[in-house]
C-alpha cells in the first residue's frame, strides 16, 4: 500500500460530560473528557477507486474550562491520579503557568496520543494535535502533556535503557511541536503564543 494521504484524515470527536459546563459545576464532573479517533485512506498501486479506510491513531484529553478561576487542584484531584498529578505539578512546582490563566482561559491536558506504528515517522501526531487544537482546544491558555511512555506492570522502568531511550525520543518529538519543559516529565505548550506553524 502507498503512503497515507494526510488530506484524507477523518476525525471522530466524542465528549463525555454530565450536565452543562460552568464554574459552579461539581468538581468531579467539571473537566470535559474527549476521545479522538483518526482514520485515513490508503490506496494500492492498482487502486483507482476510493481507497481503503484505515485507523491512523487516537487520543484522549481533558479540557478544563475557566481553569484560572476555579479550584483547579480540587477539580483535577477528583478526576483520576494522572490528572491529579498534573494539578499538583501546576500548583506546587509551576504556579507561574496558571498565574496568567486567571482571566478564565482553558487548560487542555493531553493524556495520550498514539499513531498506528505503520504510519509513524511522518509527524502525523503533529497533524493530529493541530486538528485537536483547532477544534476542541480553541481557547486553552496551556496544553500539558506527560512526555513519558506508559509504564507496564513489570515494575519500575526508570533505569532501563530502552525505556529511557523511548522517553528521550518522545520528548524530542513533542519539543519539535514547540512544547517546552514544565517540570519532570511534563511539557507545556502555550497556545497564546503561535508555535504550531
Residue pairs with C-beta under 8 A, 6 or more apart in sequence:
1 42
1 43
1 44
1 52
2 42
2 43
2 44
2 45
3 42
3 122
4 40
4 41
4 42
4 54
4 56
4 119
4 122
4 124
5 40
5 41
5 42
5 43
6 40
6 124
6 127
8 40
8 41
8 51
9 38
9 39
9 40
9 56
9 124
9 127
9 128
9 131
10 38
10 39
10 40
11 36
11 37
11 38
11 128
11 131
11 135
12 36
12 37
12 38
12 39
13 34
13 35
13 36
13 135
13 136
14 34
14 35
14 36
14 37
15 32
15 33
15 34
15 136
16 32
16 33
16 34
16 35
17 29
17 32
17 33
18 29
19 25
19 26
19 29
21 30
21 32
21 65
23 65
23 66
23 69
23 70
27 70
27 71
27 74
27 75
27 77
27 78
28 78
28 79
30 64
30 65
30 70
30 75
30 78
31 62
31 63
31 64
31 75
31 76
31 79
31 83
31 109
32 62
32 63
32 64
32 65
33 60
33 61
33 62
34 59
34 60
34 61
34 62
34 63
34 136
35 58
35 59
35 60
36 58
36 59
36 60
36 61
36 128
36 132
36 136
37 55
37 58
38 55
38 56
38 57
38 58
38 59
38 128
38 131
39 53
39 54
39 55
39 56
40 53
40 54
40 56
40 119
41 50
41 51
41 52
41 53
41 54
42 51
42 52
42 54
43 51
43 52
44 52
54 116
55 116
56 115
56 116
56 119
56 124
56 128
57 113
57 114
57 115
57 116
57 119
57 124
57 125
57 128
58 113
58 114
59 110
59 111
59 112
59 113
59 114
59 128
59 129
59 132
60 111
60 112
61 108
61 109
61 110
61 111
61 132
61 136
61 137
62 79
62 83
62 108
62 109
62 111
63 106
63 107
63 108
63 109
63 136
63 137
63 140
64 70
64 72
64 75
64 76
64 106
64 107
64 108
64 109
65 106
66 104
66 105
66 106
67 98
67 101
67 105
67 106
67 107
67 141
67 142
68 98
68 100
68 101
68 102
68 103
68 104
68 105
68 141
69 102
69 103
69 104
72 87
72 90
72 91
72 98
72 107
73 87
73 88
73 91
75 87
76 83
76 84
76 86
76 87
77 83
77 84
77 87
82 111
82 146
83 109
83 111
85 146
86 109
86 144
86 146
86 186
89 144
89 182
89 183
89 184
89 186
90 97
90 98
90 144
91 98
93 182
93 183
93 184
94 182
94 183
94 188
97 142
97 182
97 188
98 107
98 142
100 141
100 192
101 107
101 141
101 142
105 139
105 140
105 141
105 142
105 192
106 137
106 139
106 140
106 141
107 140
107 141
107 142
107 144
108 133
108 136
108 137
108 140
108 142
108 143
108 144
108 191
109 143
109 144
109 145
110 129
110 132
110 143
110 144
110 145
112 150
113 125
113 128
113 129
113 145
115 124
115 125
115 128
123 176
125 173
126 176
126 177
129 177
130 196
133 140
133 143
133 191
133 196
137 143
137 191
140 191
141 190
141 191
141 192
142 188
142 189
142 190
142 191
143 179
143 188
143 189
143 191
144 182
144 186
144 187
144 188
144 189
145 174
145 179
145 186
145 187
145 189
146 185
146 186
146 187
147 167
147 170
147 171
147 174
147 179
147 185
147 186
147 187
148 167
148 170
148 185
149 157
149 163
149 166
149 167
149 170
151 157
157 163
158 164
167 185
171 185
171 187
174 187
175 187
177 189
177 195
177 196
178 189
178 195
178 196
179 187
179 188
179 189
180 187
180 188
180 189
180 190
181 187
181 188
182 188
189 195
